[in-house]
Amino acid sequence: MRYDYLIVGTGLFGAVFAHEMKKAGKKCLCIDKRKNLGGNVYTEEWQGIQVHKYGAHIFHTSNKEIWDYVNQFAEFNHYVNSPIAIYGDELYNLPFNMNTFSKMWGIRTPAEAKEIIEKQKAQCGITEPHNLEEQALSLVGRDVYEKLVKGYTEKQWGRDCKELPAFIIRRLPVRFTYDNNYFTDRWQGIPVGGYTAIVEKLLEGTPVKLGVSYKEFVASTGAKVPGRGGMNCSGELLSTDRGDTFDNVLYTGMIDEYFGYELGELQYRSLRFEEEKLPDCDNFQGNAVVNYTERKVPYTRIIEHKHFEFGKGEGTVITREYPAEWKRGDEPYYPINDDRNNELFAAYQKLAEKEKGVLFGGRLGQYRYYDMDKVIASALELVEKIK
């Protein structure tokens, strides 16, 4: 059979692309190395609770076109992300706002909070930050940095803040209002019934094969594909004497993996999730997201999934999130966009431009961190470019 597109990855980018290509009359086949649809937005139901299997995902956007687009496939509730931070025995609201400052310093007015922060910034005397610690101190002062930034950031990146570049924290959201809404976007919420249902609707009518990597798919089926997909990592041609033919490939996996890491590995931070089902507990922590900002606590946060849908479901499910160094075989979550990695990615992009019939998309194919609305917008932009 002849297909217009082989789409590698069923995350939001691949699913949106497949949906739009099918609407345009193109014949597509999707594959995914995972045994589930949806990439990192995959949700799985347990006792009426939609569990975010790969970390918390709260949809938010200021782009009405994207909001209208995604609402074709789901009804969104009015969930507002208001995380809590725990430092020792102290509890604070996030983002940094007047509730945070009132608890930290016993003050009430924005003028008092601004005075304390400016005084602490002046005491640090930092005019040109040379690392992340100096950058953070120059933005929020000593107290907020020590209690709410330092430990969390060091766990997230696996490095002392003095060893991290300043550009990682270009700004820190400081709000002098009593508002715990983490996002400033006009629209936000959680899809009723979970994200998997959205992806299923996007891929309706498009054949999907799960649990198979790109190389495995080509090798095992003899599929005829453009570019290096028809080769193994040693550059030897794979069998192409049988199987389906694909005129184009959309590849949403790691761009360096596609090229057999021939220029070197791009760097990422990974995550490990420790999920716990508590059938006899109705409410574990009272909030969907609770951050633990001390470095001695090994996880960065605990997610209690039922609160994304206002307590719906029996019992509860929590997930502890542990940052981790990335190595081959691990799931890459956060690209490390420093100068070295950005230069390496640019070199891979030059190779990608020579791959006739192969497109690269998504956070791994484009080596950048995307919010969900930006993933969808990027996929739609690629579709329009092709049209």
C-alpha positions as CSV (number, residue, x, y, z in Angstrom):
1,M,0.0,0.0,0.0
2,R,1.2,3.5,-0.8
3,Y,0.9,6.2,1.9
4,D,1.6,9.9,1.7
5,Y,3.0,10.1,5.3
6,L,4.5,7.9,7.9
7,I,4.1,9.8,11.1
8,V,6.6,8.8,13.8
9,G,5.1,9.6,17.3
10,T,1.5,10.0,18.4
11,G,2.0,13.0,20.7
12,L,0.2,16.2,20.1
13,F,2.4,17.3,17.2
14,G,2.0,14.0,15.3
15,A,-1.7,13.6,16.1
16,V,-2.6,17.2,15.0
17,F,-0.5,16.7,11.8
18,A,-2.2,13.4,11.1
19,H,-5.6,14.9,11.6
20,E,-5.0,17.8,9.3
21,M,-3.4,15.7,6.6
22,K,-6.3,13.3,6.6
23,K,-8.7,16.2,6.3
24,A,-6.6,17.3,3.2
25,G,-7.1,13.9,1.7
26,K,-3.7,12.4,2.5
27,K,-3.2,8.8,3.5
28,C,-1.2,8.5,6.8
29,L,0.0,5.8,9.1
30,C,1.2,6.6,12.6
31,I,3.6,4.6,14.7
32,D,4.8,5.0,18.3
33,K,7.5,3.2,20.3
34,R,5.3,3.4,23.4
35,K,2.4,1.1,23.8
36,N,0.0,4.0,24.3
37,L,-1.2,7.0,22.3
38,G,-0.5,10.6,23.2
39,G,3.2,10.8,24.0
40,N,3.7,12.7,27.3
41,V,0.1,13.9,27.5
42,Y,-1.2,10.3,27.9
43,T,-3.8,9.9,30.7
44,E,-5.1,6.7,32.1
45,E,-8.3,6.3,34.1
46,W,-8.3,4.6,37.5
47,Q,-11.5,4.5,39.6
48,G,-12.8,7.6,37.8
49,I,-9.5,9.6,38.1
50,Q,-7.6,10.6,35.0
51,V,-4.0,9.9,35.9
52,H,-1.3,12.0,34.1
53,K,1.2,9.2,33.5
54,Y,4.1,11.4,32.3
55,G,3.7,14.4,34.6
56,A,1.1,17.1,35.1
57,H,-0.2,18.8,32.0
58,I,-2.4,21.9,32.4
59,F,-3.5,23.4,29.1
60,H,-3.2,27.1,28.9
61,T,-3.0,29.6,26.0
62,S,-3.6,33.2,25.0
63,N,-4.1,32.2,21.4
64,K,-7.9,32.1,20.7
65,E,-7.3,30.2,17.5
66,I,-5.6,27.3,19.3
67,W,-8.2,27.4,22.2
68,D,-11.0,27.1,19.6
69,Y,-9.1,24.3,17.8
70,V,-8.5,22.1,20.8
71,N,-12.1,22.6,22.0
72,Q,-13.3,20.7,18.9
73,F,-12.0,17.6,20.6
74,A,-12.8,18.0,24.3
75,E,-14.7,20.0,26.8
76,F,-12.4,21.8,29.2
77,N,-13.1,22.4,32.8
78,H,-12.2,25.6,34.6
79,Y,-9.2,24.3,36.5
80,V,-6.8,27.0,37.6
81,N,-3.2,26.0,38.4
82,S,-2.3,27.2,41.9
83,P,0.6,25.2,43.2
84,I,1.8,25.1,46.8
85,A,5.5,25.1,47.9
86,I,6.7,23.3,51.0
87,Y,10.0,24.3,52.6
88,G,10.6,22.4,55.8
89,D,7.5,23.1,58.0
90,E,6.6,26.2,56.0
91,L,4.0,26.4,53.3
92,Y,3.8,29.0,50.6
93,N,1.7,29.9,47.6
94,L,3.1,30.0,44.0
95,P,3.7,31.9,41.9
96,F,5.5,34.4,44.1
97,N,2.7,36.8,45.1
98,M,1.4,38.8,48.0
99,N,0.1,35.6,49.7
100,T,3.7,34.3,49.5
101,F,5.3,37.5,50.9
102,S,2.7,37.9,53.6
103,K,3.4,34.4,54.9
104,M,7.2,34.8,54.6
105,W,7.5,38.3,56.2
106,G,4.3,39.0,58.0
107,I,3.5,42.0,55.8
108,R,0.2,43.1,54.1
109,T,0.9,45.6,51.4
110,P,2.7,45.6,48.0
111,A,4.8,48.6,49.1
112,E,6.1,46.6,52.1
113,A,7.0,43.6,49.9
114,K,8.7,45.7,47.3
115,E,10.8,47.4,50.0
116,I,12.0,44.1,51.4
117,I,12.8,42.6,48.0
118,E,14.7,45.8,46.8
119,K,16.6,46.0,50.1
120,Q,17.7,42.3,49.8
121,K,18.7,42.8,46.1
122,A,20.8,45.8,47.1
123,Q,22.5,43.9,49.9
124,C,23.5,41.2,47.4
125,G,25.2,43.9,45.2
126,I,25.0,42.0,42.0
127,T,25.1,44.0,38.8
128,E,26.3,41.4,36.3
129,P,25.1,37.9,37.2
130,H,27.6,35.2,36.3
131,N,25.6,32.1,37.3
132,L,22.1,31.1,38.2
133,E,22.4,31.9,41.9
134,E,23.5,35.4,41.2
135,Q,20.8,35.9,38.6
136,A,18.1,34.7,41.0
137,L,19.4,36.9,43.9
138,S,19.4,39.9,41.6
139,L,15.8,39.3,40.8
140,V,14.1,38.3,44.1
141,G,16.6,38.7,46.9
142,R,17.9,36.2,49.5
143,D,14.8,34.9,51.3
144,V,12.7,33.9,48.2
145,Y,15.8,32.4,46.6
146,E,16.9,30.3,49.5
147,K,13.5,29.0,50.4
148,L,11.7,28.6,47.0
149,V,14.3,28.7,44.2
150,K,17.6,27.2,45.2
151,G,16.8,23.6,46.3
152,Y,14.1,23.0,43.7
153,T,16.4,24.3,40.9
154,E,19.3,22.2,42.0
155,K,17.2,19.1,42.1
156,Q,15.7,19.9,38.7
157,W,19.1,20.3,37.0
158,G,21.3,18.1,39.2
159,R,23.8,20.9,39.7
160,D,24.6,23.5,42.3
161,C,23.1,26.8,41.3
162,K,26.6,28.4,41.2
163,E,27.4,25.9,38.5
164,L,24.4,26.7,36.4
165,P,24.4,29.4,33.7
166,A,22.4,32.6,34.5
167,F,20.3,32.3,31.3
168,I,18.3,29.4,32.7
169,I,16.4,32.0,34.9
170,R,15.9,35.0,32.6
171,R,13.1,36.2,34.9
172,L,11.1,35.0,37.9
173,P,7.4,35.8,38.1
174,V,6.9,38.2,41.0
175,R,3.4,39.6,41.4
176,F,2.3,42.1,44.0
177,T,-1.3,40.9,44.1
178,Y,-3.1,38.3,46.1
179,D,-3.5,36.0,43.1
180,N,-2.4,32.4,43.1
181,N,-3.2,31.7,39.4
182,Y,0.1,30.4,38.1
183,F,-0.6,31.3,34.4
184,T,-1.5,34.6,33.0
185,D,-3.0,33.2,29.8
186,R,-6.6,34.0,29.1
187,W,-7.7,30.4,28.7
188,Q,-6.7,27.4,30.8
189,G,-8.2,24.1,32.0
190,I,-8.1,20.3,31.9
191,P,-9.9,18.3,29.3
192,V,-12.9,16.4,30.9
193,G,-12.1,12.7,30.4
194,G,-8.4,13.3,30.0
195,Y,-5.9,14.0,27.2
196,T,-5.9,10.5,25.7
197,A,-9.5,11.1,24.4
198,I,-8.3,14.2,22.5
199,V,-5.6,12.2,20.7
200,E,-8.0,9.4,20.0
201,K,-10.3,11.9,18.3
202,L,-7.5,13.5,16.4
203,L,-6.4,10.1,15.0
204,E,-9.9,8.8,14.3
205,G,-9.7,7.0,10.9
206,T,-5.9,7.0,10.8
207,P,-4.2,3.5,11.3
208,V,-1.8,3.4,14.2
209,K,0.8,0.8,15.2
210,L,2.0,1.0,18.8
211,G,5.0,-0.5,20.6
212,V,7.4,-0.2,17.7
213,S,10.3,2.2,17.0
214,Y,10.9,3.8,13.7
215,K,14.0,1.6,12.9
216,E,12.2,-1.5,14.1
217,F,9.2,-0.7,12.0
218,V,11.2,-0.2,8.8
219,A,13.3,-3.2,9.5
220,S,10.5,-5.6,10.4
221,T,8.0,-4.6,7.7
222,G,10.4,-3.7,4.9
223,A,8.6,-0.4,4.5
224,K,10.0,1.9,1.8
225,V,10.7,5.3,3.2
226,P,12.7,8.4,2.2
227,G,15.9,9.5,3.8
228,R,17.9,7.5,6.3
229,G,14.9,5.6,7.6
230,G,15.9,3.0,5.2
231,M,19.2,2.5,6.8
232,N,20.4,1.2,10.2
233,C,22.7,3.2,12.5
234,S,25.7,1.9,10.6
235,G,24.5,3.3,7.4
236,E,23.7,-0.1,5.8
237,L,20.5,-0.4,3.8
238,L,17.6,-2.2,5.5
239,S,15.5,-4.7,3.6
240,T,13.2,-2.9,1.2
241,D,12.1,-5.8,-1.0
242,R,8.6,-5.9,0.5
243,G,6.2,-3.7,2.6
244,D,4.4,-0.5,2.2
245,T,5.7,2.7,0.6
246,F,5.7,6.1,2.2
247,D,6.3,9.2,0.2
248,N,7.1,11.3,3.2
249,V,8.0,10.9,6.9
250,L,7.2,13.2,9.8
251,Y,9.6,12.4,12.6
252,T,8.9,13.6,16.1
253,G,11.5,11.6,17.9
254,M,15.0,12.8,18.9
255,I,16.7,14.4,15.9
256,D,20.2,13.1,17.0
257,E,18.9,9.6,17.3
258,Y,17.5,9.7,13.8
259,F,21.0,10.4,12.5
260,G,22.6,7.7,14.7
261,Y,24.2,10.3,17.0
262,E,26.8,10.8,14.3
263,L,27.6,14.4,15.4
264,G,27.3,13.6,19.1
265,E,24.5,13.4,21.7
266,L,22.2,16.3,22.5
267,Q,21.7,16.7,26.2
268,Y,18.5,16.5,28.2
269,R,17.2,16.2,31.7
270,S,15.0,13.2,32.4
271,L,12.3,12.4,35.0
272,R,11.3,9.4,37.0
273,F,7.7,9.0,38.2
274,E,6.8,7.0,41.3
275,E,3.0,6.5,41.2
276,E,1.0,5.4,44.3
277,K,-2.6,4.4,44.3
278,L,-4.4,5.0,47.6
279,P,-7.9,3.4,47.4
280,D,-8.7,4.2,51.1
281,C,-7.7,7.9,51.0
282,D,-10.0,10.5,49.5
283,N,-7.7,13.5,49.7
284,F,-3.9,13.2,50.2
285,Q,-2.6,16.7,50.0
286,G,-5.6,19.0,49.2
287,N,-4.0,20.4,46.0
288,A,-3.1,19.1,42.6
289,V,0.5,20.3,42.6
290,V,2.7,20.6,45.7
291,N,6.4,21.5,45.2
292,Y,9.1,20.4,47.7
293,T,11.8,23.1,47.5
294,E,14.4,21.7,49.9
295,R,17.2,19.9,48.2
296,K,17.3,17.1,50.8
297,V,13.8,16.0,49.7
298,P,14.6,13.8,46.7
299,Y,11.5,14.6,44.6
300,T,10.6,18.0,43.3
301,R,6.8,17.7,43.6
302,I,3.9,15.5,44.3
303,I,0.9,15.5,41.9
304,E,-2.5,14.4,43.2
305,H,-4.4,13.8,40.0
306,K,-8.0,13.9,41.2
307,H,-7.8,17.6,42.0
308,F,-7.4,18.4,38.3
309,E,-11.1,17.5,38.1
310,F,-12.1,18.9,41.5
311,G,-12.0,15.7,43.5
312,K,-13.8,13.4,41.0
313,G,-13.2,9.7,41.5
314,E,-12.9,7.2,44.3
315,G,-9.7,7.0,46.4
316,T,-6.8,9.0,45.1
317,V,-3.6,8.6,43.1
318,I,-0.4,10.5,43.8
319,T,2.8,10.7,41.7
320,R,6.2,11.8,43.1
321,E,8.4,13.3,40.4
322,Y,12.2,12.8,40.5
323,P,14.5,14.6,38.2
324,A,17.3,12.5,36.7
325,E,20.3,12.6,34.5
326,W,19.5,11.5,30.9
327,K,21.3,8.7,29.2
328,R,20.4,6.7,26.1
329,G,17.3,4.7,26.6
330,D,15.8,7.1,29.1
331,E,12.9,9.4,28.2
332,P,14.2,12.9,27.3
333,Y,12.0,15.6,28.9
334,Y,13.9,18.9,29.0
335,P,16.4,20.0,26.4
336,I,19.5,21.7,27.8
337,N,19.5,24.7,25.5
338,D,23.0,26.0,26.3
339,D,25.4,27.2,23.7
340,R,27.1,23.8,23.1
341,N,23.8,22.0,22.6
342,N,22.2,24.7,20.4
343,E,25.3,24.6,18.2
344,L,25.1,20.9,17.9
345,F,21.4,21.0,17.1
346,A,22.1,23.6,14.4
347,A,24.5,21.1,12.9
348,Y,21.8,18.4,13.0
349,Q,19.4,20.8,11.3
350,K,21.7,21.1,8.4
351,L,21.7,17.4,8.0
352,A,17.9,17.4,8.3
353,E,17.6,19.9,5.5
354,K,19.3,17.4,3.2
355,E,16.8,14.6,4.1
356,K,14.4,14.8,1.1
357,G,10.9,13.8,2.1
358,V,11.6,13.8,5.8
359,L,10.1,16.5,8.2
360,F,11.1,17.0,11.8
361,G,8.7,18.3,14.4
362,G,7.8,18.5,18.1
363,R,10.0,19.1,21.1
364,L,12.4,16.3,20.3
365,G,12.6,16.9,16.6
366,Q,13.1,20.6,17.1
367,Y,15.0,20.4,20.4
368,R,13.1,22.9,22.3
369,Y,10.7,23.0,25.2
370,Y,7.1,23.5,24.1
371,D,3.9,24.2,26.0
372,M,1.0,22.3,24.6
373,D,-0.6,25.2,22.8
374,K,2.8,25.9,21.1
375,V,3.1,22.3,20.0
376,I,-0.4,22.5,18.4
377,A,0.4,25.9,16.8
378,S,3.7,24.5,15.4
379,A,2.0,21.5,13.9
380,L,-0.6,23.6,12.2
381,E,2.0,26.0,10.9
382,L,3.8,23.0,9.3
383,V,0.6,21.9,7.7
384,E,0.0,25.3,6.2
385,K,3.5,25.5,4.9
386,I,3.0,22.1,3.2
387,K,-0.3,23.2,1.7
